[in-house]
Amino acid sequence: MVDTRSTPVREMDIDRPAAARLQDAFLGGSHNFGVERALVERIEKALPGIAGTYRESRAFLRRSVEYLLAHGVRQFLDLGSGIPTIGHVHEVARKRTRHFRVVYVDNEPLTVGHSKPLLAAELNAAITHADIRDPQSVFESPEVRALLAVDEPVALLMSSVLHFIPDSDDPEGLVAHYRERLVPGSHLLISHVTDTHDLPRARTLADFYAETADPLHLRSTERIDAFFGDFTQVPPAPTHLADWRPDPGTPTPPPYRLLHGGMARTSGRFSGGRRAAGQRR
């Protein structure tokens, strides 16, 4: 059982770089500040080509969402989403179908503040201000209750978020709690920074993130794989993100093997559920 009693409320902080705005800066977005852009320059100087790793992460997310849509999944709960720009989940889904619903979740106040206007005209997507370490606050948020039917299959996306959860917050127990909430037919996506393949560069990246409001916690590929529990892996098994169902003719992947992940699904078949009153299609 996840103990959420001590989950702190995150305060607004524009003096230190935030992970969501750093990602936006690496992807070439405009929802970031000078502190993030300055740190991006320093990281790129120490790790030339590292921006490709962030693009690799977003490409993996896109391929995963396309796979899920092709297999009938229409509900997405994106934990630790960051700012939903530059080809995020709802943009990928909208190219395929009108019948989708996405709820983004983030605990950083400015990230949520930047995101709400971006989603104002999108009836099928919303963002909620909640801490993913408090699953109850996520599932009981007005946005989740309005848009998602959690008694039906959901794609739970943990894309580049678990490496911001320290061991002291029991990430294994946290992911297990979320897995238990998923009905048959649901999917779990995980991507995570690893130090298994390139320890020196992984540590260099973590050292830079130690200066931010979101320190990076490196983990081995074996430990990342264990987050999936007894779910059935969607082939291939968790791997370097660039190797997970790559697009035909994909160019040479980024020079750093720092991102590991994959997708798994619950066992059994969904046998039907009841949509809560007031939830939108």
N, C-alpha and C positions, 0 to 999 in steps of 0.2 A: 504494500500500500504506500503510495507516495504521500509524504508529509508535506503539506503546503503551508503550514502555519507560519513559517519563518520566511516565506518568499518575499523579498523586499520590493517596494515600489520603486521603479526606476525614475530618477529625476531627469529633467531636461538639462543637457550639458552640451554647449557649443564650443567649449574650450579644448576638449579632447576629441580626437577622431572617433567616429562610430563605425562599426562594421558595415552597417547597411549603406552608409554614405560612401565608405571606401569602395565597396563593390560597385556602386553607381559610378564613381569616378573612374575606376578601372575599365568599366564598360563604355565610357565616353558619355555618360549622362550629365545632366545639369543640376541634379538635386544633391549637391554636396557643397562644402565650404572650403575655404583656403586651407584649413588645418588638414583636411583630407587630401587635397591636391598636393600639398607640400610633402605629406608622408608617402603618397603614391610615387612622387619623383624620387624620393630616397630609396624606396623599395625597388623601383625599377633600375636604379643605378647599381644596387647591390645584387639584384637578381634580374639581369637583362632578359626580356621576353616574358616576364612573369604575368603580364596582362593577358597573355594567351591562356593561362591557367583559369582565369576568371571567365573568359569566353568559353573555355572548355566546359566549365560548370554549367553555364547557361545553355550550351548546346546539348548537354546531357539531359537537362531538364526538359528542353523542347522535344527531344526524341522520346523521352519517357511519356510525356503528355500525349504525344501523337500515338504512341503504342496503346496507352490506356483508352483513348477515344476510339481507336480502331477495334478495341475489345469491349466496347459498350459501357465503359465507365464515364459517368457524366458529372460526378460530384468530386470536388477537390478541396482539401483542407491543407493549406500551406503554412506550416509552422516556422516562425522566424523568417518570414518571407522577404524582409527588406522592402525597398520601394518597388512597387510593381510596374516597372518600365522596361524598355529594351527587350521586348519579346518574352514577357512573363506569361504565366499560365493562361490568363483569360485571353490574351492576344493570340496565343497558339490555338486555344479552343475555338475562338470565334471564327478562325479561318476554316474550321471543319464543320461546325454545327452551331445552330442557335440554341440547342438544348444542352446547356451546361450550367453549372453553378460553382463558383469559387469563393472561398473565404480565406483571405490572407490574415495572418496573425503576427503581430510584432509587439514588443514591450518598450520600444524606444519612442518617446512621445513625438519627436520631430519627424521620425519616419512615418508614423501614423498621420501626423498633420500634413505632411507632403503628399501622402497617398490618397487621402479622402477626396480632394478636388480632382485628382486624376481618374478616380472611379465614379465620380458623381453621376455621369451619364450612362454608366454601365449597370443595367438592371440585374445582370446575372453575376455580379462580383462585388465584394465589399471587403473592407479591412476592419479588424477589431483590435483594440488596444488591450492585450492580455499577455501574461507571462506564461510561456509554454511549460514552465515547471509547476504550474498550477492547472492541471487538466480540467478541473471543475470549472474554473473561470473561463476556459476556452469553450467548453461545450455548452455552458449556460449563457454565453454572451448573446446579446440581441441579434447580432449578425449571423451567427451560426444557427440560432433557433429560427431565424426568418428564412434563410436560404437553403440550409442543408437538412436532409432527413437522415439522421445518423442511425436509424434503424434500417437503412438501405445501404448498399455498398458505397464506400467512399475510398478515394485515393488519398492516403495520408502522406504528405510530402515533408520530408525532413532533409531538405537540400541545403548542405553547408550550414547547418545550425548546431548539430550536436557537438562539434568541436569548440563551441562557446559555452558548453555546460561542464563545469569542473567536476572532478570525481567526488568532491564533497557533497554534490547535489544528486549523487547516485543516478547517472545517466542510464545505466542498465535497468534499474527499477522503473525509471520514468518511461522508457520506451516500452517496457513490458506492460505498464499500465495502459498506455495508448493501444498497444496490440490487443489487449483484452476488450477494449471498447469497440473494436472493428467487427462487423458482422461478416458472415461468409460472403465471398465475392469481392471483398475489399482488397486493396493493395497497399503496400508500404514501400516508399522510396527513401533511400538513405544515401547521402554522399558526405564525405568526411575527409579532412586533411590527415594524411598518414605520414609517419616517419619511417616506415618499413623500407622503402626503396631508396630514399635520398635523405638520410638523416641530417647531414650538414645544412642543406638548403631548407629543409623543414624547420630546423632550429633557427635559422636566420629569419625566416618568415615569422615564426613565433616570437622572436625577440622584438621585432618591429611591432607586432600586435600587443606586446606587453605595455607599450606606450599608449594604447587606446583604452576606451571604455569597455572593450570586449576582448579580453585576453584569449589567446588560442591555446587549446589543449590537444596536443598531439597524441594519437593512438595508433596501435599496430593494426594491420589489416585483419588479423585474427580476431582482435577485439571488436573491430567494426562489424565483421561478419556476424558475430554473436548477437548483435542488436536485433537481427531478424528472427531470433528465437527459432520456433519450429515451423515458421511459415515456409511455404514452398517457393523456391527460387524461380523467378522468371529467367530463362536462359538468356545470356550466359550467367554463370555464377558471378558474384561481386568481383569487380576487377577495376583496373585503371579506367577512369571514366571515358577516356577517348576510345577504349576498346569495347565499350558496351553498346552493341548494335550501331556501329558507326554508319554514317551515310555513305552510299557508294561514291567512290572518287574523293573521299575525305582527304584533304591535304595533310602533310606531315604534322603530327600532333605537337603540342607545346614541348619545350625541352625538359620540363620538370615532371616527374611522376609523383605528384603530391596529393592527388585526389583519387579516392577509392570509394566504390559504392555499387549499387545495383537496385534491384526491385524484387519483392516477393509478394505472394498473395496468401490469403487465408485458405485453409482447407475447407472442403465442402462447397455446396452450391447455395446461393441465396434462394430462399423459398417464399419470399414475399414479406412485406412489412407494411406498417401503417404510417402514412404521412401525418405529421403533427399539424394541427389546425393553424392556419395563418402562414404556413410556409409557401413560398413562391416557387413556381416552375421557372 
